[in-house]
Amino acid sequence: MKNERKTEHAFTLLELMIALGVAAIIATFAIPAYRAHVAKAHRLDVVSALMRAVQFVETARLAQSSESGEGIALGAGLDQAPSGGAAAYRVAVLAESSTNGGYAIEATPVAPGAMQDDACGTFVIDATGLRWNHPAGSTAPLDAAQSAACWAGKG
């Protein structure tokens, strides 16, 4: 009679711990990179939403007899960024002032939300084409280089 041994194939505890260690190291680098990618995507979404809102307001202004952007309300899909799904930013038309050329459009991060603590804060574009950002809770604009980076999606 032949004496056969059954051999079981399984992971040892050491192999399992090594695999978990490798996964933890990968996650250490992957999660921040993923969050940075999501933030960049949200910034590009809001820039796109602001450009669509500018086109809408300019078209509505041509249809009106006055040149101001007052009384123009953004419709569904234009009032948030991204236009579908959960909003990361709320978009609104601001009243005419002596410096904005007739209107300004502002995109404010939704709180609580993915972008509420973003360094770019609120995005603003006016009828003259001037684009800038200001931190949440402040009206002082960011410096020009930082605003340009935000509008390019880099932040």
C-alpha positions as CSV (number, residue, x, y, z in Angstrom):
1,M,0.0,0.0,0.0
2,K,1.2,3.4,-1.0
3,N,1.3,6.0,1.7
4,E,0.1,9.3,0.1
5,R,0.0,12.5,2.0
6,K,-2.5,15.1,1.2
7,T,-0.9,18.5,0.8
8,E,-2.9,21.6,1.3
9,H,-2.0,24.7,-0.6
10,A,-2.7,27.9,1.3
11,F,-1.2,31.2,2.1
12,T,0.9,31.4,5.2
13,L,0.4,34.3,7.7
14,L,3.7,35.8,6.6
15,E,2.7,35.8,2.9
16,L,-0.6,37.4,3.8
17,M,1.1,40.1,5.9
18,I,3.5,40.9,3.1
19,A,0.6,41.3,0.6
20,L,-1.2,43.6,3.0
21,G,1.9,45.7,3.5
22,V,2.3,46.1,-0.2
23,A,-1.3,47.1,-0.6
24,A,-0.9,49.6,2.2
25,I,2.1,51.2,0.5
26,I,0.3,51.4,-2.8
27,A,-2.7,53.0,-1.1
28,T,-0.5,55.5,0.6
29,F,0.4,56.9,-2.8
30,A,-2.7,56.1,-4.8
31,I,-5.3,57.8,-2.5
32,P,-3.8,61.3,-2.5
33,A,-3.2,61.1,-6.3
34,Y,-6.8,60.1,-6.8
35,R,-8.1,63.0,-4.7
36,A,-5.9,65.4,-6.6
37,H,-7.3,64.0,-9.9
38,V,-10.9,64.4,-8.6
39,A,-10.2,68.0,-7.5
40,K,-8.7,68.8,-10.9
41,A,-11.8,67.3,-12.7
42,H,-14.1,69.3,-10.5
43,R,-12.2,72.5,-11.3
44,L,-12.4,71.8,-15.0
45,D,-16.1,71.0,-14.6
46,V,-16.7,74.4,-13.0
47,V,-14.7,76.3,-15.6
48,S,-16.8,74.6,-18.3
49,A,-20.0,75.3,-16.4
50,L,-19.1,79.0,-16.2
51,M,-18.4,79.2,-19.9
52,R,-21.8,77.7,-20.7
53,A,-23.4,80.1,-18.3
54,V,-21.6,83.1,-20.0
55,Q,-22.9,81.9,-23.3
56,F,-26.5,81.6,-21.9
57,V,-26.4,85.1,-20.3
58,E,-24.9,86.7,-23.4
59,T,-27.6,85.1,-25.6
60,A,-30.3,86.2,-23.1
61,R,-28.9,89.7,-23.1
62,L,-29.1,89.9,-26.9
63,A,-32.7,88.9,-26.7
64,Q,-33.5,91.6,-24.1
65,S,-33.6,95.3,-24.8
66,S,-31.2,96.2,-21.9
67,E,-27.6,95.4,-21.7
68,S,-27.5,94.3,-18.1
69,G,-27.6,90.8,-16.9
70,E,-30.1,91.5,-14.2
71,G,-33.2,89.4,-14.2
72,I,-31.5,86.5,-16.0
73,A,-31.8,83.3,-14.1
74,L,-29.8,80.2,-14.9
75,G,-31.9,77.2,-15.8
76,A,-31.5,73.6,-14.5
77,G,-28.2,72.2,-15.5
78,L,-26.6,75.6,-15.7
79,D,-27.0,76.4,-12.0
80,Q,-24.5,73.7,-10.8
81,A,-21.3,72.0,-11.7
82,P,-21.2,69.3,-12.8
83,S,-24.5,69.7,-14.6
84,G,-25.7,66.2,-13.7
85,G,-25.4,64.3,-10.5
86,A,-24.3,65.7,-7.1
87,A,-23.3,69.3,-7.3
88,A,-19.7,70.3,-6.3
89,Y,-20.4,74.0,-7.1
90,R,-23.5,76.3,-7.3
91,V,-23.5,78.7,-10.2
92,A,-25.3,82.1,-10.0
93,V,-25.5,85.3,-11.9
94,L,-24.6,88.4,-9.8
95,A,-26.0,91.8,-10.2
96,E,-24.5,94.5,-12.3
97,S,-21.8,96.7,-10.6
98,S,-19.6,99.5,-11.8
99,T,-16.7,97.2,-12.5
100,N,-18.2,94.0,-14.0
101,G,-19.5,95.3,-17.3
102,G,-23.1,94.3,-16.8
103,Y,-23.0,91.0,-14.9
104,A,-20.7,88.5,-13.1
105,I,-21.2,84.8,-12.8
106,E,-20.0,83.1,-9.6
107,A,-19.5,79.4,-8.8
108,T,-19.3,78.7,-5.1
109,P,-18.3,75.3,-3.6
110,V,-21.1,73.4,-2.0
111,A,-20.7,72.8,1.7
112,P,-20.4,70.1,2.8
113,G,-18.8,68.8,-0.3
114,A,-15.7,67.6,-2.0
115,M,-14.5,71.1,-2.9
116,Q,-15.5,73.1,0.2
117,D,-11.9,73.4,1.5
118,D,-10.3,73.7,-1.9
119,A,-7.6,76.4,-2.2
120,C,-9.2,77.8,-5.3
121,G,-12.4,78.7,-3.5
122,T,-15.0,80.5,-5.5
123,F,-14.7,81.0,-9.3
124,V,-15.9,84.3,-10.8
125,I,-16.1,85.6,-14.4
126,D,-17.6,88.9,-15.5
127,A,-19.0,90.4,-18.7
128,T,-15.6,91.9,-19.5
129,G,-14.0,88.4,-19.5
130,L,-12.1,89.0,-16.3
131,R,-11.6,85.7,-14.4
132,W,-10.6,85.4,-10.8
133,N,-11.0,83.4,-7.6
134,H,-11.5,84.2,-4.0
135,P,-11.3,82.0,-0.9
136,A,-14.6,80.9,0.7
137,G,-15.8,83.5,3.2
138,S,-13.7,86.3,1.7
139,T,-14.1,88.7,-1.2
140,A,-10.3,89.4,-1.5
141,P,-9.2,87.8,-4.8
142,L,-6.3,85.3,-5.0
143,D,-3.2,86.5,-6.7
144,A,-3.2,86.3,-10.5
145,A,-0.9,83.3,-10.8
146,Q,-2.9,81.2,-8.4
147,S,-6.2,82.2,-10.1
148,A,-4.7,81.3,-13.5
149,A,-3.7,77.9,-12.1
150,C,-7.2,77.3,-10.7
151,W,-8.8,78.2,-14.1
152,A,-6.4,75.7,-15.8
153,G,-7.5,73.0,-13.3
154,K,-4.2,72.8,-11.5
155,G,-5.1,74.7,-8.3
